[in-house]
Amino acid sequence: VCALLPALTALNSDSDATPHGDVQQRQRAPKTQLKNAATETNSDNPERKSTKNDSAYFGQDPSAMAGYVARLGASTSSQQTQQEALNVIYAGMLSRMGSPNVAQLRDAIVRFRELCRYKSSNLVKTLVRDLFQTDEVQRALSNALEPCGYPQGSSETTVLIDSKMNAAACFRHLAIDPIMGRILATHSRILELLGRSLNQESDDSIRHTVAGCLANLSVQDDENRSLVCACPDVLRGLQLMLEKVGIPDYDKHVETSLAALSNLSMNTQQVTLMLEHVQVESLMEAMRSTSPKCQIRAVRIIRNLVRVRECRERVASTRGILDELNLLAAGSETEARSRAMEALGFLQNK
């Protein structure tokens, strides 16, 4: 079973201000079906959407803490301090992440995802960092996300897909944290795993969540952008998602792929590498989309590409690109119009 493989198979301005994910859902039980909501601003400066303080949830609400510990199958008492309760969670999480039972492993990943969502508690944030830096947690998340075929008619199929979905969500949440994001970006086998998921995973919702992870990973850190761009499977996978622009009910997936590419294109030293895998024609299709987010993000990528002299001639030689930019420059959407006009200005100076 793929989820139980023993080895790990695994800025300036104008970035796509995510984070991608259910970061506002602080005090609800984890859902097995994810809702991937991109929370973006159209300004040139990256900003994160404000979140409610959850210190009361883990600090002033002992019953909530006891409930969480109980869901891990551990025991606690009313006399425990918050730190002692977190220590119980740490031990319980490590024990369950190594479980050979696929259902128990799935439950452990769901609990870790729940823990990852409490981002405004410093104690919980430290706990998540400590857990993720263990071999047990990295191996469990990576093995769960590894693309594989699903046994037809097997009772384990639903559990495997659910584990994979929640593992992808864990990576997406971890990518928001600067320290965890750097660990993800510098861990070549995890980056390769994310790239394989984009290219080989059959479940679109999982690919969407992985793309959200990459968007978060590259929202502000230029070194992270360089490391992600150095993984060809990532760029190829994002391009594959772009090719579904215009397909009904697929806008959100294209939007998230464009968000990741928009953030990555802020690294001017890597945009020539992007052009080896990302097709200008696909970006033009996104510029024609009825989705405003697709239009804005696609034209932003074009603008970022043509800021680099080495890319201008290649973009300018793409049939129809000037017509598409002129249409957006004359349109009513403020940011798309502004970015199109900037791109046209760069192309006139090629």
Secondary structure, 3 states (H helix, E strand, C coil): CHHHCCCCCCCCCCCCCCCECCCCCCCCCCCCCCCCCECCCCCCCCCCCCCCCCHHHHHHCHHHHHHHHHHCCCCCCCCCCHHHHHHHHHHHHHHHHCCCCHHHHHHHHHHHHHHHCCCCCHHHHHHHHHHHCCHHHHHHHHHHHCCCCCCCCCCHHHHHHHHHHHHHHHHHHHCCCHHHHHHHHHCHHHHHHHHHHHHHCCCHHHHHHHHHHHHHHCCCCHHHHHHHHCCHHHHHHHHHHHCCCCCCCCHHHHHHHHHHHHHHCCCCCCHHHHCCCCCHHHHHHHHCCCCHHHHHHHHHHHHHHHCCHHHHHHHHCCCCHHHHHHHHHCCCCHHHHHHHHHHHHHHHCC
